[in-house]
Amino acid sequence: MRQWLRTQGGWWLAWLLLAGAGAVWIARAELRQLHEEFEANGRIAHRLMSQQVVQYDAVLATLALLETAPDGARSEQRLPSVYPSILGVQRRDAGAAWADPPLAAAEAKSRELRRPELAAQDFANGRYRLVIGAEPTSYALDIDLASTVPWRDWPMDPKQSPVRVVLEHAGQQFVLQAGQPAASQGWPFSFRKVLASESQAFDLAAQRQVSWRELPWAWMAAWALAMAVVLAGSYALRRQRIERRRAEELLRLGQVARLNALGELAAGMAHELNQPLTAVLANTQAARRLLDDDPPELDTARAAMKQAAEQARRAADVVARLRRVIERPGHATEARPVILQEVVRNGLHLLGPEFDRRAIAPAFDGAAQAPVSVRAEPVALEQIVHNLLMNALQALEELPAGERQLRLTVVRNGAYGVLTVSDNGRGIAPEILPRIFEPFFSTREGGLGLGLSLCQTLAESVGGTLAVEAAAPRGARFTLRLPLSS
């Protein structure tokens, strides 16, 4: 589970962050666009309504400038036919009085302010009256609010638009556009501005609330899907690169292991051949001395024995030369500081597919400790760790999958860095423990018996040791000790 979280959890987290950030950005862009559209519609509605009410001021100002016809004709009564929003026109001639007291009060205030004045408003019925005081005749307009709205130029569809638009004045409200009911949750937009007329200072207020269902979920889902595709491709490419590097590293270790095994094999052969060759050389020299004492065929025997001795020495020289070639000349000078934990982590990474295939979760104690720097040849140390892990994997194959355990520890012990590889596999019989590092000795059918022997040789070449012991209650424990780097 922890391995899965390390490998998969990070990619899921990255997808969640990218998908979330993209969704927030798309939602904010949509809200910003909706708000700009709302503000633009509010400004257009305000301008249109301002033009309408200013037009009423102009009509009254024009009527005030007209002179009364000599025949007493009331030409202003034709205004409703020209302006459908004007329901009626009243006038007060000189010497007469208004029948309605609010009209008289509005006329007095109009004379004082020298502009039209609002007489009364009945927003519940959608009507209000506007008065101008003039000489000799004053006029009053009865105006219909619903007909005042220029629907032909209105920026919104009054039946479909979610925006609610109202006119407000003195606590009264007239709904120009009902809009849609406000959602319980969402993002509220509001717009408020007074109409551009001092006589009709109505507040035009617009409101809208964007609900969650209005967000661009399709675009956000598309973004999340696109990020999933991109990250899946990146993950596949990364996995491909990791697998390629793992294969290259395993190939390199295999090549090094084969070369070292060949060296170990040749060294063993040289050791085995030197003894009979030395015996042949000693015998031929003795024979030559004996033949020197016996005259029969002295020249021939002496020449033959001399030739045999020369061939024996030549064979010994060839074997010695072969051993010098394969013994990794100058190996001790190639050692350098190496972080032991990094080598272990690299070995676990290279064999990761093998662990997964065998359902083994290796426990690495010491991964979070301070780095343990040892002096070793990096390739040789990698080969030792690789061989120890492979031996442990092979030992665990006989156990059921749920019982397999593999533990690695890295510690400092005096002047040495110590790596311990323990498994609970079949273990090593006590009678064969002393022979486990002998060349060509193997407990596995078909094995060459050179792996552990080579590991011990590599460890000793840099001043370290490799030992094995039985683990309790079962299994084996290999301990690699390498000198700490100064």
C-alpha positions as CSV (number, residue, x, y, z in Angstrom):
1,M,0.0,0.0,0.0
2,R,2.8,2.4,0.9
3,Q,4.6,1.6,-2.4
4,W,1.3,2.3,-4.3
5,L,0.9,5.6,-2.5
6,R,4.5,6.6,-3.4
7,T,4.1,5.6,-7.0
8,Q,0.5,6.4,-7.7
9,G,-0.6,8.8,-5.0
10,G,1.6,11.6,-6.2
11,W,0.1,11.4,-9.7
12,W,-3.4,11.4,-8.4
13,L,-2.6,14.3,-6.2
14,A,-1.1,16.2,-9.2
15,W,-4.2,15.4,-11.2
16,L,-6.5,16.7,-8.5
17,L,-4.5,19.9,-8.1
18,L,-4.4,20.6,-11.8
19,A,-8.0,19.6,-12.4
20,G,-9.1,21.7,-9.4
21,A,-7.0,24.7,-10.3
22,G,-8.2,24.6,-13.9
23,A,-11.8,24.2,-12.9
24,V,-11.5,27.2,-10.6
25,W,-9.9,29.2,-13.3
26,I,-12.7,28.3,-15.8
27,A,-15.4,29.0,-13.3
28,R,-13.9,32.4,-12.4
29,A,-13.6,33.3,-16.0
30,E,-17.2,32.4,-16.6
31,L,-18.4,34.3,-13.6
32,R,-16.3,37.3,-14.7
33,Q,-17.8,37.2,-18.1
34,L,-21.4,36.9,-16.7
35,H,-20.7,39.8,-14.4
36,E,-19.4,42.0,-17.2
37,E,-22.5,41.1,-19.3
38,F,-24.7,41.9,-16.3
39,E,-23.0,45.3,-15.8
40,A,-23.3,46.1,-19.5
41,N,-27.0,45.2,-19.6
42,G,-27.5,47.3,-16.4
43,R,-25.8,50.3,-17.9
44,I,-27.8,50.0,-21.2
45,A,-31.1,49.7,-19.2
46,H,-30.2,52.7,-17.2
47,R,-29.4,54.8,-20.3
48,L,-32.6,53.8,-22.0
49,M,-34.8,54.6,-19.0
50,S,-32.9,57.9,-18.4
51,Q,-33.6,58.9,-22.0
52,Q,-37.3,58.2,-21.5
53,V,-37.8,60.2,-18.4
54,V,-35.6,63.1,-19.7
55,Q,-38.0,63.1,-22.7
56,Y,-40.9,63.8,-20.4
57,D,-39.0,66.7,-18.9
58,A,-38.5,68.0,-22.5
59,V,-42.2,67.6,-23.3
60,L,-43.3,69.6,-20.3
61,A,-40.7,72.3,-21.0
62,T,-42.1,72.5,-24.6
63,L,-45.6,72.8,-23.4
64,A,-44.7,75.6,-21.0
65,L,-43.3,77.6,-23.9
66,L,-46.4,77.2,-26.0
67,E,-48.9,80.0,-26.0
68,T,-52.6,79.3,-25.5
69,A,-54.5,79.3,-28.8
70,P,-56.9,82.2,-29.3
71,D,-59.8,79.8,-29.8
72,G,-58.9,78.0,-26.6
73,A,-58.0,74.7,-28.3
74,R,-56.2,72.2,-26.2
75,S,-53.5,70.9,-28.5
76,E,-51.6,69.2,-25.7
77,Q,-54.4,66.6,-25.6
78,R,-53.0,65.1,-28.7
79,L,-49.8,64.0,-26.9
80,P,-51.1,60.6,-25.8
81,S,-51.4,59.6,-29.5
82,V,-47.8,60.5,-30.0
83,Y,-46.5,59.2,-26.7
84,P,-48.4,56.0,-25.7
85,S,-46.7,56.1,-22.3
86,I,-48.4,59.5,-21.5
87,L,-51.9,58.5,-20.4
88,G,-53.2,62.1,-20.1
89,V,-52.3,65.8,-19.9
90,Q,-53.8,68.2,-17.4
91,R,-53.5,72.0,-17.4
92,R,-54.2,74.9,-15.1
93,D,-54.9,78.2,-16.7
94,A,-54.3,81.6,-15.1
95,G,-56.8,82.3,-12.3
96,A,-57.8,78.6,-12.0
97,A,-56.8,76.1,-9.4
98,W,-55.8,72.4,-9.4
99,A,-58.5,70.0,-8.4
100,D,-55.9,67.8,-6.8
101,P,-53.9,69.3,-3.9
102,P,-50.7,67.2,-4.7
103,L,-50.6,68.9,-8.1
104,A,-50.8,72.3,-6.5
105,A,-47.9,71.5,-4.1
106,A,-45.8,70.0,-7.0
107,E,-46.5,73.2,-9.1
108,A,-45.3,75.4,-6.2
109,K,-42.1,73.4,-5.9
110,S,-41.6,73.4,-9.6
111,R,-41.8,77.2,-9.7
112,E,-39.3,77.3,-6.8
113,L,-36.8,74.9,-8.4
114,R,-37.6,76.0,-12.0
115,R,-37.9,72.5,-13.3
116,P,-40.6,69.8,-13.5
117,E,-41.5,68.2,-10.3
118,L,-42.9,64.8,-9.3
119,A,-46.4,65.2,-8.0
120,A,-47.3,61.7,-6.9
121,Q,-46.4,58.1,-7.7
122,D,-48.4,55.0,-7.6
123,F,-45.8,52.3,-8.4
124,A,-48.2,49.6,-7.4
125,N,-50.3,50.5,-10.4
126,G,-47.4,51.5,-12.5
127,R,-48.2,55.3,-12.7
128,Y,-46.9,58.6,-11.6
129,R,-47.6,62.3,-12.4
130,L,-45.2,65.0,-13.3
131,V,-45.9,68.8,-13.1
132,I,-44.3,72.0,-14.4
133,G,-45.3,75.4,-13.2
134,A,-45.3,78.0,-15.9
135,E,-47.0,81.3,-16.9
136,P,-49.7,81.6,-17.8
137,T,-50.5,77.9,-17.9
138,S,-49.1,75.0,-15.9
139,Y,-49.2,71.4,-17.1
140,A,-49.2,67.9,-15.6
141,L,-48.5,64.6,-17.3
142,D,-50.0,61.2,-16.2
143,I,-47.3,58.6,-17.1
144,D,-47.6,54.8,-17.5
145,L,-44.3,53.1,-16.3
146,A,-44.9,49.9,-18.2
147,S,-45.2,51.8,-21.5
148,T,-42.2,53.9,-20.6
149,V,-39.8,50.9,-21.1
150,P,-38.4,50.8,-24.6
151,W,-38.7,47.1,-25.1
152,R,-37.6,47.2,-28.7
153,D,-34.1,48.4,-27.6
154,W,-34.1,46.6,-24.3
155,P,-30.8,44.6,-23.8
156,M,-32.4,41.5,-22.2
157,D,-35.3,39.2,-22.9
158,P,-37.8,40.1,-20.2
159,K,-39.3,36.6,-20.3
160,Q,-36.1,34.5,-20.3
161,S,-33.5,36.7,-18.6
162,P,-32.5,35.7,-15.0
163,V,-31.9,39.4,-14.2
164,R,-34.5,41.2,-12.0
165,V,-34.8,44.9,-12.9
166,V,-36.9,47.4,-10.8
167,L,-37.5,51.1,-10.3
168,E,-37.5,52.3,-6.7
169,H,-38.5,55.6,-5.2
170,A,-39.7,56.7,-1.8
171,G,-40.1,53.1,-0.6
172,Q,-42.2,52.1,-3.7
173,Q,-41.0,49.6,-6.3
174,F,-42.1,48.9,-9.8
175,V,-40.9,45.7,-11.5
176,L,-39.6,46.3,-15.0
177,Q,-38.3,42.7,-15.5
178,A,-39.1,39.9,-13.1
179,G,-36.1,37.7,-13.8
180,Q,-35.6,34.3,-12.2
181,P,-36.0,33.4,-8.5
182,A,-32.7,33.8,-6.6
183,A,-31.0,30.5,-5.8
184,S,-30.2,29.6,-2.2
185,Q,-26.5,29.4,-3.0
186,G,-24.4,31.1,-5.6
187,W,-22.8,34.3,-6.6
188,P,-25.0,37.5,-6.3
189,F,-24.6,40.4,-8.8
190,S,-26.1,43.8,-8.2
191,F,-26.4,47.1,-10.1
192,R,-28.0,50.4,-8.9
193,K,-28.0,53.8,-10.4
194,V,-30.2,56.9,-10.3
195,L,-31.9,57.9,-13.6
196,A,-30.5,61.0,-15.2
197,S,-33.4,63.3,-14.4
198,E,-33.7,65.6,-11.3
199,S,-37.4,65.5,-11.5
200,Q,-37.7,61.7,-11.8
201,A,-34.8,60.5,-9.6
202,F,-35.8,56.9,-9.6
203,D,-33.3,54.2,-8.7
204,L,-32.9,51.6,-11.3
205,A,-31.8,48.4,-9.5
206,A,-30.8,45.2,-11.2
207,Q,-30.0,41.9,-9.4
208,R,-28.9,38.5,-10.4
209,Q,-27.7,35.4,-8.6
210,V,-25.6,32.8,-10.5
211,S,-26.3,29.3,-9.2
212,W,-24.0,26.4,-9.2
213,R,-25.8,24.7,-12.1
214,E,-24.9,27.7,-14.3
215,L,-21.2,27.0,-14.1
216,P,-19.5,25.6,-17.2
217,W,-19.4,22.0,-15.9
218,A,-18.8,20.6,-19.4
219,W,-15.7,22.8,-19.9
220,M,-14.4,21.9,-16.4
221,A,-15.0,18.2,-17.1
222,A,-13.2,18.5,-20.4
223,W,-10.3,20.2,-18.6
224,A,-10.1,17.5,-16.0
225,L,-10.2,14.8,-18.7
226,A,-7.5,16.6,-20.7
227,M,-5.3,16.8,-17.6
228,A,-5.9,13.1,-16.9
229,V,-4.8,12.3,-20.5
230,V,-1.7,14.5,-20.2
231,L,-0.7,13.1,-16.8
232,A,-1.4,9.5,-18.0
233,G,0.9,10.1,-21.0
234,S,3.5,11.6,-18.7
235,Y,3.2,8.8,-16.3
236,A,3.5,6.2,-19.1
237,L,6.6,8.0,-20.5
238,R,8.1,8.2,-17.1
239,R,7.4,4.5,-16.4
240,Q,8.9,3.7,-19.8
241,R,12.1,5.7,-19.0
242,I,12.4,4.0,-15.6
243,E,11.9,0.6,-17.0
244,R,14.5,1.3,-19.7
245,R,17.0,2.6,-17.2
246,R,16.3,-0.4,-15.0
247,A,16.9,-2.8,-17.9
248,E,20.1,-0.9,-18.8
249,E,21.3,-1.0,-15.2
250,L,20.5,-4.7,-14.9
251,L,22.3,-5.4,-18.2
252,R,25.3,-3.5,-17.0
253,L,25.3,-5.4,-13.7
254,G,24.9,-8.7,-15.6
255,Q,27.8,-7.9,-17.8
256,V,30.0,-6.9,-14.9
257,A,28.9,-10.1,-13.0
258,R,29.7,-12.3,-16.0
259,L,33.2,-10.6,-16.4
260,N,33.8,-11.0,-12.6
261,A,32.6,-14.6,-12.7
262,L,34.9,-15.3,-15.6
263,G,37.7,-13.8,-13.6
264,E,36.8,-15.9,-10.6
265,L,36.7,-19.0,-12.8
266,A,40.0,-18.2,-14.4
267,A,41.6,-17.5,-11.0
268,G,40.3,-20.9,-9.8
269,M,41.6,-22.6,-12.8
270,A,45.0,-20.9,-12.4
271,H,45.1,-22.1,-8.8
272,E,44.2,-25.6,-9.8
273,L,46.7,-25.8,-12.7
274,N,49.7,-24.3,-10.9
275,Q,50.0,-27.3,-8.6
276,P,50.3,-30.0,-11.4
277,L,52.5,-27.7,-13.5
278,T,54.8,-27.2,-10.6
279,A,54.9,-30.9,-10.1
280,V,55.7,-31.5,-13.8
281,L,58.4,-28.9,-13.6
282,A,60.0,-30.5,-10.5
283,N,59.7,-34.0,-11.9
284,T,61.3,-33.1,-15.2
285,Q,64.1,-31.3,-13.5
286,A,64.7,-34.4,-11.3
287,A,64.6,-36.6,-14.3
288,R,67.1,-34.5,-16.0
289,R,69.4,-34.7,-13.1
290,L,69.0,-38.5,-13.0
291,L,69.6,-38.8,-16.6
292,D,72.7,-36.7,-16.3
293,D,74.1,-39.6,-14.2
294,D,73.1,-42.2,-16.7
295,P,75.1,-42.1,-20.0
296,P,72.7,-44.0,-22.3
297,E,71.2,-41.6,-24.8
298,L,72.3,-38.7,-22.8
299,D,72.0,-36.1,-25.4
300,T,68.5,-37.1,-26.6
301,A,67.2,-37.6,-23.0
302,R,68.7,-34.4,-21.9
303,A,67.2,-32.5,-24.8
304,A,63.8,-34.0,-24.3
305,M,63.7,-33.2,-20.6
306,K,65.0,-29.8,-21.2
307,Q,62.2,-29.2,-23.7
308,A,59.6,-30.5,-21.3
309,A,60.9,-28.2,-18.5
310,E,60.7,-25.3,-20.9
311,Q,57.1,-26.1,-21.9
312,A,56.1,-26.5,-18.3
313,R,57.6,-23.1,-17.4
314,R,55.9,-21.6,-20.4
315,A,52.5,-23.0,-19.3
316,A,53.1,-21.6,-15.8
317,D,53.9,-18.2,-17.3
318,V,50.8,-18.3,-19.5
319,V,48.6,-19.1,-16.5
320,A,50.3,-16.4,-14.4
321,R,49.9,-13.9,-17.2
322,L,46.1,-14.8,-17.5
323,R,45.6,-14.4,-13.8
324,R,47.3,-11.0,-13.8
325,V,45.0,-9.9,-16.7
326,I,41.8,-11.0,-14.9
327,E,42.6,-9.9,-11.4
328,R,41.3,-6.2,-11.9
329,P,44.7,-4.5,-11.7
330,G,44.8,-1.4,-9.5
331,H,41.4,-2.3,-8.0
332,A,42.2,-0.8,-4.6
333,T,42.9,2.6,-6.1
334,E,39.4,2.6,-7.7
335,A,37.6,2.7,-4.4
336,R,35.9,6.0,-3.5
337,P,33.3,7.3,-1.0
338,V,29.9,5.8,-1.6
339,I,26.6,6.4,0.3
340,L,25.6,2.9,1.4
341,Q,21.9,3.8,1.6
342,E,21.8,5.1,-2.0
343,V,23.3,1.8,-3.2
344,V,20.7,-0.2,-1.3
345,R,17.8,2.0,-2.6
346,N,19.1,1.6,-6.2
347,G,19.3,-2.1,-5.8
348,L,15.7,-2.2,-4.5
349,H,14.6,0.0,-7.4
350,L,16.2,-2.3,-10.0
351,L,14.6,-5.4,-8.5
352,G,11.2,-3.7,-7.9
353,P,9.4,-5.8,-10.6
354,E,10.8,-9.0,-9.1
355,F,9.6,-8.0,-5.6
356,D,6.1,-7.2,-7.0
357,R,6.0,-10.4,-8.9
358,R,6.8,-12.4,-5.8
359,A,4.6,-10.3,-3.5
360,I,7.5,-9.3,-1.3
361,A,7.5,-5.9,0.4
362,P,11.2,-5.3,1.5
363,A,11.6,-3.4,4.8
364,F,14.6,-1.0,4.7
365,D,15.7,0.2,8.1
366,G,18.1,3.0,8.0
367,A,16.7,4.8,4.9
368,A,15.9,7.8,7.0
369,Q,19.1,7.8,9.0
370,A,22.1,9.9,8.4
371,P,24.0,8.8,5.3
372,V,26.6,6.1,5.9
373,S,29.6,6.8,3.6
374,V,31.8,3.8,3.0
375,R,34.9,3.4,0.8
376,A,34.2,1.0,-2.0
377,E,34.1,0.6,-5.8
378,P,30.6,1.7,-6.8
379,V,30.1,-1.0,-9.4
380,A,31.5,-3.8,-7.1
381,L,29.2,-2.6,-4.3
382,E,26.2,-2.6,-6.5
383,Q,27.0,-6.1,-7.6
384,I,27.3,-7.3,-4.0
385,V,24.0,-5.8,-3.0
386,H,22.3,-7.2,-6.2
387,N,23.6,-10.7,-5.6
388,L,22.5,-10.6,-1.9
389,L,19.0,-9.5,-2.9
390,M,18.7,-12.1,-5.6
391,N,19.8,-14.8,-3.2
392,A,17.2,-13.7,-0.7
393,L,14.5,-13.7,-3.5
394,Q,15.4,-17.2,-4.5
395,A,15.4,-18.4,-0.8
396,L,11.9,-16.9,-0.3
397,E,10.3,-18.6,-3.4
398,E,9.5,-21.7,-1.4
399,L,7.4,-19.9,1.2
400,P,3.7,-18.9,0.7
401,A,3.4,-15.3,-0.6
402,G,1.9,-14.0,2.7
403,E,4.8,-15.3,4.8
404,R,7.7,-13.8,2.8
405,Q,9.8,-11.3,4.7
406,L,12.9,-9.4,3.7
407,R,14.6,-6.8,5.8
408,L,17.7,-4.6,5.2
409,T,19.5,-2.5,7.7
410,V,22.3,0.0,7.4
411,V,24.1,1.2,10.5
412,R,27.5,2.5,11.7
413,N,29.6,0.2,13.8
414,G,32.9,1.7,14.8
415,A,35.0,2.3,11.7
416,Y,32.7,0.3,9.5
417,G,29.4,0.8,7.7
418,V,27.4,-2.4,8.1
419,L,24.7,-3.7,5.7
420,T,22.5,-6.6,6.9
421,V,20.2,-8.5,4.5
422,S,17.9,-11.0,6.4
423,D,15.2,-13.3,5.0
424,N,13.0,-15.9,6.6
425,G,13.4,-18.4,3.8
426,R,14.6,-21.9,3.8
427,G,17.9,-21.0,5.5
428,I,21.3,-22.6,5.2
429,A,22.1,-25.9,6.9
430,P,24.7,-25.7,9.7
431,E,27.0,-28.2,8.0
432,I,27.3,-26.2,4.8
433,L,27.7,-22.7,6.4
434,P,31.5,-22.9,6.4
435,R,31.6,-23.7,2.7
436,I,29.1,-21.2,1.5
437,F,31.7,-18.8,0.1
438,E,33.8,-21.5,-1.6
439,P,34.2,-21.2,-5.4
440,F,32.0,-23.6,-7.3
441,F,30.0,-24.6,-4.2
442,S,26.3,-24.1,-4.6
443,T,23.2,-25.2,-2.8
444,R,21.0,-24.5,-5.8
445,E,20.6,-26.9,-8.6
446,G,22.3,-25.7,-11.7
447,G,24.1,-22.9,-9.9
448,L,27.8,-22.2,-10.6
449,G,28.7,-21.4,-7.1
450,L,30.6,-18.2,-8.0
451,G,28.2,-15.5,-6.8
452,L,28.8,-15.5,-3.1
453,S,32.5,-16.3,-3.6
454,L,32.8,-13.3,-5.9
455,C,30.9,-11.0,-3.4
456,Q,33.4,-12.0,-0.7
457,T,36.3,-11.4,-3.0
458,L,35.0,-7.9,-4.0
459,A,34.3,-7.0,-0.3
460,E,37.8,-8.1,0.8
461,S,39.4,-6.2,-2.1
462,V,38.4,-2.9,-0.4
463,G,39.2,-4.0,3.2
464,G,35.7,-5.2,4.0
465,T,34.2,-8.6,5.0
466,L,31.1,-10.6,4.0
467,A,29.7,-13.1,6.5
468,V,26.6,-15.3,6.9
469,E,24.7,-16.7,9.8
470,A,21.4,-18.4,10.5
471,A,18.6,-16.1,11.4
472,A,16.0,-17.0,14.0
473,P,13.6,-18.6,13.8
474,R,14.6,-19.5,10.3
475,G,16.3,-18.0,7.3
476,A,19.7,-16.5,6.7
477,R,21.4,-13.2,7.5
478,F,24.2,-11.8,5.4
479,T,26.4,-9.1,6.9
480,L,28.5,-6.8,4.7
481,R,31.1,-4.7,6.6
482,L,32.9,-1.9,4.6
483,P,35.4,0.7,6.0
484,L,33.9,4.1,6.5
485,S,35.3,6.8,4.2
486,S,37.4,9.5,5.9
